[in-house]
Amino acid sequence: MFSTGQWVFAALFLLVFIVIIIRSYRKDKELHARNYKGVAWVGIVFTIFIVMLLIIKYILKD
């Protein structure tokens, strides 16, 4: 299905891509901690809202 060269290219591409993503994340980690302090609360509230909608849906389904 795939040649050996294609497998080697895919493996090297994946390895380099992962390394670049990790380096970028480490570089921007401090900046993100400073700029996105309240994001966790927004995620929690959004999750609670979705759960409440699902509960209402199943209650009104009957």
HUWOVEN-V79613 format. One record per run of one state. SS is the DSSP state (2 for helix, 1 for strand, 0 for the rest). FROM is the first residue (numbers start at 1). TO is the last residue. Records with the same first field share a line. If there is no record, write none. Layout:
# HUWOVEN-V79613
SS: FROM-TO ; FROM-TO
This chain:
# HUWOVEN-V79613
0: 1-3 ; 36-38 ; 62-62
2: 4-35 ; 39-61
